[in-house]
Structure formats: structure tokens, C-alpha cells
Amino acid sequence: MDQHLFSSYKFKGLELKNRVVMPPMCQYSVEKKDGIATDWHYLHYVNRAIGGAGFIMIEMTDVEPDGRISDYDLGLWSDEQIPALARIVEACHRYGAKVGIQIAHAGRKAEDAEVPVAPSAIPFDEKSKTPRALSTDEVKEMVEKFRKAVQRAVKAGFDAIEIHGAHGYLIHQFHSPLTNKREDQYGKDLTKFGREIIEAAKAEIPEDMPLMMRISAKEYVEGGYDINGSIEFAKEYQKAGVDIFDISSGGEGPIAAWGKPGTHAAYQVPLAREIKKALDIPVIAVGRLDDPALANAVIGNEEADLVAVGRGMLRNPHWALEAATTLKKETTVPKQYADGFRR
């Protein structure tokens, strides 16, 4: 089959009209600081559905107030936060997009928490607050907080769930030997916390709903793990129930000069390709894939199954429609905009 950016994609009960993904990108726009999505979020996401994206991932949404990067982030620690998200999902469905949500906890990178929590009391950098190490019982309670957030996401009508295990946030902090210096069971087994969250999530979602996980496939600090290390922990997460990996990198600490990540187009695609090959699992490629021909090549060359376009969609909510025009691929254009996309 000829696979390209605008060919359909199906995995379990998730059926996408194309391979274009809007990745999770924090908007820091919850002005009331209550974690509830606002009109800004509604317009932001629904515009991308109108603009042709096949799959939209709602930004990092946190399992407790002190799990937010900032107090202006979304949350799912309360049933009161469900209706505003359900409204977004319903509207995106109306315009042909499927919707996922990224469930997370920032850990030591929770900037507005009075005292952030982490696996170990190691600050992110010299300017950051020193976090408090979670007790063993608190770690188990945190797993339950993820479980309940996933429950609420299912009630809101999402088509897929993504667990955030990347960018130096809490799950990443547990599976990285740089940040996990614990002596209990969650230190002796670095993937235990992540596995328990995955298992809890799987118990709450329908059987035909994919569970996704974003990971940093490479760390950019001295002593950090490389692609071989991430393949090993990803295998453990796959066994626990991850269906699709969303492959990013970095975020674990200040970047050393020797380890500065590439700024060139598609610099993270090789990481996605390696994970896909090693685990024989679907992957989402991310990172400077704004050029339609390049994004199309990633799919056509079978380096990834889906392509996430972040900055491009921030600049242009109709990126997908314009990409289809550029690539001369068929897609559904809203009748109101048809004149703007005639070839």
C-alpha cells in the first residue's frame, strides 16, 4: 500500500483520516488557575481540526495542582475539569479529527509548586527549587492519581490517552539514573513507577483504545542514557501495555555543550526509526517536520507511522490543508474554505 502523509491510519479503535498529528504544546492559558480549559483552548484546538489535522493531542494535563509546570496549566484532578475538555473533543470530532490527551506530572520541574516533588531531592539546575523526595507510599498514591486522571479522560470522550514519560518530567525522572537515587523498590527498578502507571491506565481505558507514551529517547547531559538505554526501558513499558510511542528527546537537565541536540530538520526522526525497528511498534515522529515534503517522506520511507507538526501548526492552523495542496493529495476541505485551496 502506498503510505503517505494523507493516507488513513487505523490502530485498534483509533481511525485517523490522515497521519498529521498536532502534538501537545502547553498554552499556559488557564487564567483562573483552576486547571479548567478555557475558550482559548477551545478555539486553539478546534481550529486545527477545521484545518485538517487527523489527530490532535491536548497539551500536558496534570494529575494534581502541584504537578503543573505552571499554575496556568490544564488539570484532570477533579471532575469539574471534565466538561470543558469534553466540549473540545465533541467539536473536534465534528470537524473530522480524533483527539487524545497527554496525562502528566512535572515533578521537580513544577515551577509554581511551593515545594516540588521528585524521586530524589535533586534540583533541575542551580536556579530551581530543591524538590522533596516522595515517600514509597506517596509514589503509590501518585500512581492512583494518574489512574483517576485517566478515568476522567475516558469520561470526557477522548479517543486515545498519552502518558508523558519525557522531557524531564516525573516519569522520566524515575527511569533516569541521573535523577533517581532512591534505595526503595522504585529505585532498584527504575521502570517500576512508569510500568505501574501504564498498567493502571490500561485498566481504565476501553480495550480498543490505544495507550500512547511520550519518551525522551536520548538525554543531552553528561552521563545521560542514549538510544540503547531508551530501547531497553521502552521494551519494559511496551510489555506493561504501551501501544504507540511518541518519540522526543532531552529535557532532563541543562544541556551540556557537547550534547546539544541538533537544530536541523527531522533531527529526532532517527530515534523514532530505531525505536520502531527494535520494538516492532508504531511510533510518532516529532521535531522540525514543518516541511510537507519532509513529513511525507518520513511516512513514505516507513520511518514512523504518524508525524507531529508543532511549530508549523502554531503558525498556521490550516497547515494540514496547505500540506495536502502542496503534495497534491486528496483531503477534505471545509466548503467555506474551498476557494482558498483550489488547485
C-alpha positions in Angstrom: 0.0 0.0 0.0 1.2 3.5 -0.8 1.6 5.1 2.5 1.9 8.9 2.7 1.0 11.8 4.9 -2.6 11.8 3.8 -3.2 8.1 3.8 -5.6 6.9 6.5 -4.3 5.1 9.6 -6.0 2.6 11.9 -4.8 1.1 15.2 -7.3 -0.7 17.4 -10.4 1.6 17.6 -8.5 4.7 16.6 -9.2 5.5 12.9 -7.5 8.6 11.5 -8.2 10.3 8.2 -4.5 11.2 7.7 -1.1 10.9 9.5 -0.9 14.5 10.6 -0.7 15.0 14.3 -0.9 18.2 16.3 1.4 17.4 19.2 0.8 18.5 22.8 2.0 22.1 23.4 1.3 23.9 26.6 -0.6 27.1 26.2 -0.2 28.4 29.8 -3.7 30.0 29.4 -5.8 28.9 32.4 -6.1 32.3 33.8 -8.2 31.3 36.8 -5.5 28.7 37.7 -8.2 26.1 38.3 -7.0 23.6 35.6 -10.2 24.1 33.6 -9.9 24.5 29.8 -10.9 28.0 28.6 -12.3 29.5 25.4 -8.8 29.9 24.3 -8.2 26.2 24.4 -11.5 25.5 22.6 -10.6 27.9 19.7 -7.0 26.7 19.6 -7.7 23.0 19.2 -10.9 23.2 17.2 -9.2 25.5 14.6 -6.7 22.8 14.0 -9.5 20.2 13.5 -11.0 22.6 10.9 -7.6 23.0 9.5 -7.3 19.3 8.6 -5.2 17.6 11.3 -6.1 14.0 11.6 -5.2 13.6 15.3 -5.0 16.3 17.9 -3.2 15.8 21.2 -4.4 18.1 24.1 -1.4 19.6 25.9 0.2 18.3 29.1 -2.7 17.9 31.6 -1.7 17.3 35.2 -2.9 14.8 37.8 -2.6 17.3 40.8 -2.2 21.0 41.2 1.4 20.8 42.2 2.1 18.6 39.2 1.7 21.5 36.8 4.7 23.3 35.2 2.9 26.5 36.0 -0.4 27.3 37.7 -1.7 28.3 34.2 -1.7 24.7 33.0 -4.6 22.2 32.5 -5.6 19.6 35.0 -7.6 16.5 35.4 -7.5 16.0 39.2 -11.2 17.0 39.5 -14.5 16.0 37.9 -15.1 19.7 37.4 -12.5 19.8 34.8 -14.2 17.2 32.6 -17.0 19.2 30.8 -14.7 21.8 29.2 -12.5 19.1 27.8 -15.5 17.1 26.6 -16.7 20.2 24.7 -13.4 20.4 22.9 -13.4 16.7 22.0 -17.0 16.9 20.7 -16.3 19.9 18.5 -13.0 18.4 17.0 -15.0 15.2 16.2 -17.5 17.4 14.3 -14.7 18.5 12.0 -13.2 15.1 11.4 -10.3 15.0 13.9 -9.7 12.4 16.6 -8.4 13.7 19.9 -6.0 12.4 22.5 -4.8 13.9 25.8 -1.4 13.9 27.5 -1.6 13.0 31.2 1.4 14.1 33.2 3.1 15.3 36.4 6.0 17.8 36.1 7.8 16.5 39.2 10.8 18.7 40.0 10.0 20.9 37.1 6.8 22.2 38.7 7.8 25.8 38.8 4.9 27.2 40.8 4.8 24.4 43.4 5.9 25.7 46.8 8.0 22.5 47.2 8.1 20.3 44.1 8.3 16.5 44.4 10.6 14.1 42.7 12.0 10.6 43.1 15.1 12.2 44.7 15.9 15.6 46.2 17.9 16.8 43.2 17.1 20.2 41.7 16.8 20.7 37.9 19.5 23.4 38.0 21.1 26.0 40.3 18.1 28.3 39.8 15.4 25.7 40.6 13.8 24.8 43.8 15.1 21.7 45.5 12.4 19.1 45.3 11.2 16.8 48.2 11.7 13.1 47.6 8.4 11.2 47.5 8.0 8.5 50.2 7.3 5.0 48.9 3.6 5.3 49.9 3.4 8.7 48.2 4.7 7.1 45.0 1.9 4.5 45.1 -0.6 7.3 45.7 0.8 9.1 42.7 0.0 6.1 40.5 -3.6 6.3 41.7 -3.7 10.0 40.8 -2.7 9.0 37.3 -5.3 6.3 37.3 -8.1 8.8 38.3 -7.0 11.3 35.7 -7.2 8.6 33.0 -10.7 7.7 34.3 -11.8 11.3 33.8 -10.2 11.5 30.3 -12.2 8.5 29.3 -15.4 10.2 30.6 -14.5 13.2 28.6 -14.7 11.1 25.4 -11.0 11.1 24.3 -10.0 8.7 21.5 -6.6 7.9 23.0 -4.5 8.5 26.1 -0.9 9.5 26.2 1.2 9.1 29.3 4.0 11.7 29.5 7.3 10.0 30.2 9.6 12.5 28.5 11.2 16.0 28.8 12.5 15.6 32.4 9.0 15.3 34.0 8.1 12.9 36.8 8.1 9.6 35.0 11.3 10.5 33.1 12.8 11.4 36.5 12.1 7.9 37.8 13.5 6.0 34.9 16.7 8.1 34.5 19.6 7.1 36.7 20.6 10.8 36.8 17.6 11.8 38.8 16.5 8.6 40.6 18.9 7.8 43.5 16.2 6.0 45.6 17.0 3.0 47.7 13.5 1.5 47.8 11.7 -0.6 45.2 11.3 2.4 42.9 15.0 3.0 42.9 16.1 -0.6 42.5 13.7 -0.9 39.5 13.8 2.3 37.5 10.8 1.5 35.3 8.5 0.3 38.1 6.8 3.6 38.6 6.2 4.1 34.8 5.0 0.5 34.5 2.5 0.8 37.3 1.1 4.0 35.7 0.7 2.2 32.4 -1.0 -0.8 34.0 -3.3 1.5 35.9 -4.2 3.4 32.7 -4.8 0.2 30.8 -7.2 -0.9 33.5 -9.3 2.2 33.0 -9.4 2.6 29.2 -11.6 0.6 26.8 -9.9 -2.4 25.2 -9.9 -0.8 21.7 -8.4 2.5 22.9 -4.7 2.9 22.2 -2.4 3.8 25.1 0.4 6.1 23.9 3.5 7.2 25.7 5.9 10.0 25.0 9.5 9.3 25.9 12.8 11.1 25.6 14.8 8.6 23.5 18.1 10.4 24.3 19.4 12.6 27.1 21.6 15.5 26.3 23.6 15.7 29.5 26.9 14.1 30.6 26.1 10.6 31.8 22.7 10.5 30.3 21.2 7.5 28.6 21.4 7.1 24.8 19.1 5.3 22.3 20.2 1.9 23.6 19.1 2.8 27.1 15.8 4.1 25.9 15.1 1.0 23.8 15.6 -1.1 27.0 13.2 0.9 29.2 10.7 1.2 26.3 10.6 -2.6 26.0 9.5 -2.7 29.6 6.8 -0.1 29.0 5.7 -2.0 25.9 5.3 -5.2 28.0 3.2 -3.2 30.5 0.8 -2.1 27.8 2.0 0.8 25.7 0.6 0.5 22.1 2.3 3.5 20.4 5.4 5.5 21.4 5.7 9.3 20.8 9.4 9.8 20.3 11.1 13.0 21.5 14.3 13.7 23.4 16.0 15.8 26.0 14.5 17.9 28.8 16.2 16.2 31.7 18.6 18.9 32.7 20.7 21.9 31.5 22.2 20.9 28.2 26.0 20.4 28.1 27.8 21.9 25.2 28.9 18.5 23.9 25.4 17.2 24.0 23.4 20.0 22.4 20.6 18.5 20.3 20.5 19.1 16.6 18.5 22.0 15.3 18.3 20.7 11.8 15.1 19.4 10.3 14.0 15.9 11.4 16.8 15.6 13.9 14.7 13.2 16.1 13.4 11.0 13.3 16.4 8.6 13.6 15.4 8.0 17.2 11.8 7.2 16.2 13.1 4.9 13.5 15.3 3.0 15.9 12.5 2.5 18.5 10.1 1.4 15.8 12.6 -1.2 14.5 13.7 -2.5 17.8 10.2 -2.9 19.3 8.2 -3.5 16.1 5.7 -0.9 17.4 4.0 2.1 15.9 5.7 5.4 16.6 5.0 9.1 16.2 7.9 11.2 14.9 8.4 14.8 16.1 10.8 17.7 15.8 11.1 20.2 13.0 9.0 18.4 10.5 7.2 21.5 9.2 8.1 21.0 5.6 5.3 18.9 3.9 7.7 17.0 1.6 9.9 16.0 4.6 6.9 15.0 6.7 5.6 13.0 3.8 8.9 11.3 3.3 9.0 10.1 6.9 5.8 8.3 6.4 6.7 7.0 2.9 10.0 5.7 4.0 8.3 3.9 6.9 10.4 5.7 9.5 7.3 6.5 11.5 3.6 5.8 11.4 2.5 9.3 12.3 4.1 12.8 12.1 3.6 15.5 14.6 3.9 19.1 13.4 4.2 21.6 16.3 5.6 25.0 15.4 4.1 24.8 11.9 0.6 24.4 13.4 1.2 27.2 15.9 2.0 29.5 13.0 -0.8 28.1 10.7 -3.9 26.3 12.0 -4.5 25.1 8.4 -1.1 23.6 8.0 -2.6 20.2 7.0 -4.8 21.6 4.3 -1.9 23.5 2.8 0.3 20.5 3.0 -2.2 18.4 1.1 -2.3 21.1 -1.6 1.5 21.2 -1.8 1.7 17.4 -2.0 -1.2 17.1 -4.4 -3.0 14.7 -2.1 -6.7 14.4 -1.5 -8.2 15.7 1.7 -11.5 17.2 2.9 -11.5 20.9 2.8 -14.4 22.7 4.6 -16.8 24.1 1.9 -16.4 27.5 3.4 -12.7 27.5 2.6 -12.8 25.6 -0.7 -12.0 28.6 -2.9 -8.8 29.1 -0.9 -7.5 25.6 -1.7 -8.5 25.1 -5.3 -5.6 23.7 -7.4 
